[in-house]
Amino acid sequence: MWGKIRSWLEKRSPAQVITGYYLLAVTASILLFSIPAVHRPGVKVSFFDTIFMAVSIVSDTGLSVFNVSETYSTFGYFVIMLVLQFGGIGIMAMSTFFWILLGRKIGLRERRLIMVDNNQFALSGLVHLVKEILKIVIATELIGAVIFGFHFLNYFPTWKEAFLQGLFASVSATTNAGMDITGQSLTPFAHDYFVQLVTIVLIIFGAIGFPVLIEAKAFLSRRKEKIQAPFRFSLFAKLTTSTYGILLVIGTVLILLFEYHHYFKGLSWHESFFYAFFQATTTRSAGLTTMDITQFSHPTLLVMSVFMFIGGSPNSVGGGIRTTTLALNILFIYHFARGNREIKVFNRQLHQDDVMKSLAITLLAIVMCCASVVAISISDNRHQLIAIFLEVCSAFGTVGLSTGITPDLSIFAKCILMALMFIGRIGLTSFLYIIGGEKKDTKIHYPVERVITG
C-alpha cells in the first residue's frame, strides 16, 4: 500500500504535493483540536467550527468564530502554538527539521519540495536556508517571550500567567497569527508603547521575508568580524525591504489623515501616531489590534483592506499577493508608460517571467477576492459591504482582522473564507501551478500577430 502511495506521489508536481501536505496538516489539526483536553471544562465546539479554526491556525490567519481565551485550555494554547509553527515556518521547513533530527538524508525530491514551499529558484543551499529560518524564528520567539514575560509581571498576578501570556503573544506576533489569549487582542496595552513596539518588531521579523533576515544576519556577522570586502544585498532583499518600508509609511500617514477629525479627534499626537503606526503594521499580515477597528471610518477600513490584500513578503509568514508582486506591477506600469521594454531597478534588470507571474497573480487575486465578496454579499446580505470586503481581504492576506462578523456568517461564507485562507497560505504561485501545471518548454512556435488593446 505504501508503495502505491509513494508511486502516486512521485507522479504529482511539487506544488500539488505541498498542497497535499498542508491539507494533511489541517486534518491533523482538526484531530488535535477535537481532543477534549484542548477545551476548557464544559466548553463544546461544533465540528464545523473546529474545521474553521484548524484552517485559520494552520494558515496563521487568526480569524475566529469564538473567543480563544474562553474556549481553549492551557494545553490548548500550547497546541495552537505548535500548529502555528507549521503554518508560519512552513510545512517543509518543519519536516526538514525533523528529518535532520532523525538523521535522515534530504534527497532531491525533498529539496524540490522545499524549493517550492519557500519560493526559491535553485536546489543548492536549501537545507542551510531551512536551518537559518528555524534558528531565526525560534530565537525571535524566545527572546520576545522573555521580554514580554518580565514586562507582563506588571499586568498579571502570577509569573506563570505572565510568561504564558508572553510566550503566546511572542509566537502569535512572530508568526503573524493575529491570535491572543487576553480575550481583547492588544487593547489592554493600548497605552503601553513598549509592548506595541516589541510587537511591531516581531511582526516585521515575521513578515519581511526570511531571506532578508538571513542576509541581514550575514551582513552583521561580516561587520562583527571586520571583513573589509563589500557585502552586496540581493535584489530581492532590496526590493522587498524598500517596498515593505514604503507601505508602512504610506499606511501610517493615510490612517492619520483619514482619522484626524474622526477617531483621533481629541487624542494626543503620540496616541494618534501609535494607533496609526500599529494598525499600518498589523495589516501587513498580523491581525493584532490595539483598538476596536469598527470605530474607524470607511475610508480607513478600505485602506486597511487594500493593505491586507497586498500582505507580507514572499517566503515569510504573510499571505496576500506579497510586497514584491506589488513592486513588480508598479515598475512594469512605470516602464511601460515610458516606452521601456526592459524593467530595471537597483542596477538590475528584472526577468520577464517574474513580471508576467506578478501580473498573473495580481489579476487572479483580484478576480478571486471580488467573486468572494459578491458571493458572501448574496448569502449574507445583512452585513455591510465594507465589513465583507475587509473580511475577504483579511482571509486572503492571512491577517485575521475583522469587524466582528465572522461568527455570524453562514456556513457557505465561512467555507469561502477557509478557501481564501488556505490559498493565501500556500501562495498563489503554488495555486496557479496546481491549476495549470508546471512550466513546460514548447517546441512548436506559431506566427506572431498583434492584437489591438486598450
C-alpha positions in Angstrom: 0.0 0.0 0.0 2.8 2.4 0.9 4.4 1.6 -2.4 1.3 2.6 -4.3 1.1 5.8 -2.3 4.7 6.6 -2.9 4.3 5.9 -6.7 1.2 8.2 -6.8 3.1 11.0 -5.0 6.0 10.7 -7.4 3.7 11.5 -10.3 2.4 14.6 -8.7 4.1 18.0 -9.1 5.9 19.6 -6.1 3.1 22.3 -5.9 0.5 19.5 -5.7 2.4 17.6 -3.0 3.0 20.8 -1.0 -0.8 21.5 -1.1 -1.4 17.9 0.0 0.9 18.3 2.9 -0.9 21.5 4.1 -4.2 19.6 3.7 -2.7 16.9 5.8 -1.7 19.5 8.4 -5.2 20.8 8.5 -6.6 17.3 9.0 -4.1 16.6 11.8 -5.0 20.0 13.4 -8.7 19.1 13.3 -7.9 15.9 15.2 -5.8 17.7 17.7 -8.5 20.4 18.3 -11.1 17.6 18.7 -9.3 16.3 21.8 -11.5 17.2 24.9 -8.4 18.4 26.9 -7.8 21.1 24.4 -11.0 22.9 25.5 -11.9 24.4 28.8 -14.2 22.3 31.1 -17.8 22.4 29.9 -17.0 24.1 26.6 -18.2 22.3 23.4 -17.2 23.3 19.9 -19.1 22.1 16.8 -17.2 20.1 14.3 -17.5 22.7 11.6 -16.1 25.4 13.9 -13.2 23.1 14.7 -12.5 22.8 11.0 -12.7 26.6 10.6 -10.3 27.1 13.5 -7.9 24.4 12.2 -7.7 26.1 8.8 -7.3 29.6 10.4 -4.5 28.4 12.7 -2.6 26.4 10.0 -2.7 29.4 7.7 -1.6 31.7 10.5 -4.7 33.9 9.9 -6.4 34.2 13.2 -9.9 34.7 12.1 -12.0 33.1 14.8 -15.6 32.1 15.3 -15.3 32.4 19.1 -13.2 33.9 21.9 -10.0 31.8 22.0 -9.3 32.6 25.7 -12.7 31.5 26.8 -12.7 28.3 24.7 -9.2 26.7 24.9 -7.4 25.4 27.9 -3.7 25.9 28.8 -3.0 22.7 27.0 -5.0 24.0 24.0 -2.8 27.2 24.0 0.3 25.0 23.5 -1.4 23.0 20.8 -2.2 26.3 19.0 1.4 27.5 19.3 2.7 24.2 17.9 0.4 24.3 14.9 1.3 28.0 14.3 4.9 26.9 13.8 4.0 24.7 10.9 1.9 27.4 9.4 4.5 30.2 10.0 7.8 28.5 9.3 6.3 26.2 6.7 5.5 22.5 6.4 8.6 21.6 4.5 10.9 23.6 6.9 9.4 21.9 9.9 9.6 18.5 8.1 13.2 19.1 7.3 13.9 19.9 10.9 12.5 16.5 12.0 14.3 14.7 9.2 17.6 16.2 10.4 16.9 15.2 14.0 16.2 11.6 12.8 19.4 11.6 10.8 17.5 11.2 7.5 19.2 12.3 4.3 17.5 15.1 2.4 17.0 13.8 -1.1 16.4 15.5 -4.4 12.6 15.2 -4.2 12.6 16.7 -0.7 14.8 19.6 -1.9 12.4 20.3 -4.7 9.5 20.4 -2.3 11.5 22.8 0.0 12.3 24.9 -3.1 8.6 25.3 -4.0 7.4 25.8 -0.4 10.0 28.6 0.1 9.7 30.2 -3.4 13.3 29.5 -4.3 14.8 29.2 -7.8 17.7 26.8 -7.2 18.2 23.5 -5.3 21.5 24.5 -3.8 21.7 25.8 -0.3 18.1 24.8 0.6 18.9 22.8 3.8 21.1 25.7 5.0 18.2 28.1 4.3 15.8 25.9 6.3 18.3 25.8 9.2 18.7 29.5 9.2 15.0 30.1 9.1 14.4 27.8 12.1 17.2 29.5 14.1 15.9 33.0 13.4 12.2 32.2 14.1 12.8 30.2 17.3 15.4 32.7 18.6 13.0 35.6 17.8 10.1 33.9 19.6 12.1 33.0 22.7 13.6 36.5 23.0 10.2 38.0 22.6 8.7 35.6 25.1 11.3 36.5 27.7 10.8 40.3 27.2 7.0 40.0 27.3 7.1 37.7 30.2 9.0 40.0 32.5 7.1 43.0 31.4 3.7 41.3 31.8 4.5 40.8 35.5 3.1 44.3 35.8 -0.2 43.1 34.4 -0.8 39.6 35.6 -0.9 38.3 39.2 1.5 35.2 38.8 4.7 34.7 36.9 3.2 31.6 35.3 0.4 33.6 33.8 2.7 36.4 32.8 5.1 34.2 31.0 2.3 32.1 29.3 0.8 35.3 28.0 4.3 36.5 27.0 5.1 33.3 25.1 1.8 33.2 23.3 2.0 36.9 22.4 5.5 36.4 21.0 4.6 33.3 18.9 1.4 35.0 17.7 3.3 38.2 16.7 6.3 36.4 15.1 4.1 34.1 13.1 1.7 37.0 12.3 -1.2 34.8 13.5 -3.3 37.6 15.0 -4.5 35.4 17.8 -4.5 36.3 21.5 -5.3 34.8 24.9 -6.1 38.1 26.6 -9.6 38.0 25.0 -9.2 41.5 23.8 -6.2 41.3 21.4 -3.7 44.1 22.4 -6.4 46.5 23.6 -5.3 46.2 27.2 -1.9 47.6 26.1 -3.3 50.4 24.0 -1.2 52.9 26.0 1.7 50.7 26.6 4.1 51.7 23.9 6.8 49.3 24.9 4.5 46.3 24.3 3.4 47.8 21.0 7.0 48.5 19.8 8.2 45.0 20.7 5.1 43.5 18.9 5.8 45.7 15.8 9.4 44.4 15.7 8.2 40.8 16.0 5.6 41.3 13.3 8.1 42.8 10.9 10.6 40.0 11.6 7.9 37.5 10.6 6.5 39.4 7.5 9.5 41.0 5.9 10.8 37.7 4.4 13.2 35.1 5.8 15.9 35.6 3.1 16.1 39.3 4.1 16.7 38.4 7.8 19.3 35.8 6.7 21.1 38.4 4.6 21.0 40.9 7.4 22.5 38.3 9.8 25.3 37.6 7.3 25.9 41.4 6.9 26.1 41.9 10.7 28.4 38.9 11.0 30.8 40.3 8.5 30.8 43.7 10.2 31.5 41.9 13.6 34.4 40.0 12.0 35.6 43.3 10.4 35.7 41.8 6.9 36.6 44.6 4.5 35.2 43.1 1.4 31.9 44.9 0.4 28.7 43.0 1.1 26.0 43.0 -1.7 22.4 42.5 -0.7 20.3 40.6 -3.2 17.8 42.4 -5.4 15.0 40.5 -3.5 16.3 41.9 -0.2 16.5 45.5 -1.5 13.1 45.3 -3.3 11.1 43.7 -0.5 12.6 45.9 2.2 12.1 49.1 0.4 8.5 48.1 -0.6 7.7 47.0 2.9 9.0 50.2 4.4 7.2 52.5 1.9 3.9 50.6 2.5 4.4 51.0 6.3 4.9 54.8 5.9 2.1 55.3 3.5 -0.3 53.2 5.6 0.6 55.2 8.8 0.1 58.6 7.0 -3.2 57.6 5.4 -4.7 56.3 8.6 -3.5 59.5 10.4 -5.1 61.7 7.7 -8.4 59.8 7.5 -8.9 59.6 11.2 -7.5 63.1 12.2 -11.0 64.5 12.5 -12.7 61.2 13.4 -11.3 58.6 15.8 -8.2 60.6 16.6 -10.0 63.8 17.3 -9.1 64.9 20.8 -6.2 62.4 21.2 -2.6 63.5 21.8 -0.1 63.3 18.9 1.6 60.2 20.3 -1.7 58.3 20.9 -2.7 59.1 17.3 0.7 58.1 15.9 0.9 54.8 17.7 -2.7 53.8 16.8 -2.0 54.6 13.2 1.5 53.0 13.2 0.4 49.8 14.8 -2.6 49.4 12.6 -0.5 50.0 9.5 2.0 47.4 10.7 -0.7 44.8 11.6 -2.4 45.0 8.2 0.8 43.5 6.7 -0.3 40.1 7.9 -0.5 40.1 11.7 -4.1 40.8 12.7 -3.5 42.0 16.2 -5.0 45.3 17.2 -4.9 47.9 19.9 -8.4 49.1 19.4 -11.9 48.2 18.0 -11.4 48.8 14.3 -15.2 49.2 13.8 -14.6 52.7 15.2 -12.6 53.6 12.1 -14.2 55.4 9.2 -15.0 53.6 6.0 -12.0 55.2 4.0 -9.6 53.8 6.7 -11.2 50.4 6.6 -10.9 50.4 2.8 -7.2 51.3 3.0 -6.6 48.6 5.6 -8.4 46.1 3.3 -6.1 47.0 0.4 -3.0 46.7 2.5 -4.2 43.3 3.8 -4.8 42.3 0.1 -1.1 43.1 -0.6 0.0 41.1 2.5 3.6 40.3 3.6 6.7 39.5 1.7 7.4 36.2 -0.2 9.0 33.4 1.9 7.6 34.9 5.1 4.7 34.1 7.4 2.5 36.5 5.4 -0.2 35.9 2.8 -1.7 38.2 0.1 -0.2 38.9 -3.3 3.0 39.8 -1.5 5.1 43.0 -1.5 7.4 42.1 -4.4 4.4 41.3 -6.6 3.1 44.8 -6.0 6.5 46.3 -6.6 6.9 44.5 -9.9 3.4 45.6 -11.0 4.2 49.3 -10.3 7.6 49.0 -12.0 6.0 47.4 -15.1 3.4 50.2 -15.3 6.1 52.9 -14.9 8.4 51.5 -17.5 5.6 50.6 -19.9 4.3 54.2 -19.7 7.9 55.4 -20.5 8.1 53.1 -23.5 10.8 50.8 -22.0 10.8 47.2 -22.8 13.3 46.3 -20.1 12.4 46.9 -16.5 15.4 47.9 -14.3 15.7 48.6 -10.6 18.7 48.9 -8.3 21.0 48.5 -11.3 19.5 45.1 -12.1 17.2 44.0 -14.9 14.1 42.1 -13.9 13.3 38.7 -15.5 10.3 38.8 -17.9 8.9 35.6 -16.3 8.8 37.3 -12.9 7.0 40.3 -14.3 4.4 38.0 -16.0 4.0 35.9 -12.9 3.3 39.0 -10.8 0.7 40.3 -13.2 -1.0 36.9 -13.3 -1.0 36.6 -9.5 -2.5 40.1 -9.1 -5.2 39.5 -11.7 -6.2 36.1 -10.3 -6.2 37.6 -6.7 -8.5 40.5 -7.7 -10.9 38.2 -9.5 -10.9 35.7 -6.7 -11.5 38.3 -3.9 -14.1 40.2 -5.9 -16.0 37.0 -6.6 -15.8 36.1 -2.9 -17.2 39.5 -1.9 -20.1 39.1 -4.3 -20.8 35.5 -3.2 -20.8 36.4 0.5 -22.8 39.6 -0.1 -25.5 37.4 -1.7 -25.6 34.8 1.0 -25.1 37.2 4.0 -26.7 40.5 2.8 -27.4 41.6 6.3 -23.8 42.7 6.7 -22.3 45.9 5.3 -20.3 45.6 2.1 -17.2 47.2 3.7 -17.3 44.6 6.5 -17.5 41.8 4.0 -14.7 43.3 1.8 -12.4 43.6 4.9 -13.2 40.1 5.9 -12.3 38.7 2.5 -9.1 40.7 2.3 -8.2 39.6 5.8 -8.7 35.9 5.0 -6.8 36.1 1.7 -3.9 38.1 3.3 -3.9 35.6 6.3 -4.3 38.7 8.6 -7.1 38.0 10.9 -8.6 41.5 11.3 -12.4 41.6 11.4 -15.2 43.9 12.3 -16.7 41.0 14.3 -18.9 39.4 11.7 -17.0 36.1 11.4 -19.2 34.1 13.9 -22.4 35.4 12.3 -21.5 34.4 8.7 -23.3 31.5 7.0 -21.6 28.1 6.5 -21.3 28.9 2.8 -19.5 32.2 3.6 -17.2 30.5 6.1 -16.2 27.9 3.5 -15.2 30.7 1.1 -13.1 32.3 3.9 -11.5 28.9 4.6 -10.6 28.5 0.9 -9.1 32.0 0.8 -7.1 31.4 4.0 -5.7 28.2 2.6 -4.8 29.7 -0.8 -3.3 32.7 1.0 -1.1 30.4 3.0 0.2 28.1 0.2 0.6 31.1 -2.1 -1.0 32.0 -5.4 2.1 30.7 -7.3 1.6 27.2 -6.0 -2.2 27.6 -6.6 -1.5 28.6 -10.2 0.8 25.6 -10.7 -2.0 23.3 -9.3 -4.4 24.7 -11.9 -2.2 25.0 -14.9 0.7 22.6 -14.1 4.4 23.2 -14.1 6.1 25.4 -16.7 6.9 23.5 -19.9 9.1 24.4 -22.8 7.3 24.0 -26.1 8.9 23.0 -29.4 6.1 24.4 -31.5 6.0 28.1 -32.3 3.2 29.9 -34.2 3.4 33.1 -36.2 3.2 36.3 -34.1 0.3 38.6 -34.7 -0.5 41.9 -32.9 -3.9 42.4 -31.2 -5.5 45.8 -30.6 -5.7 46.5 -26.8 -6.6 49.4 -24.5 
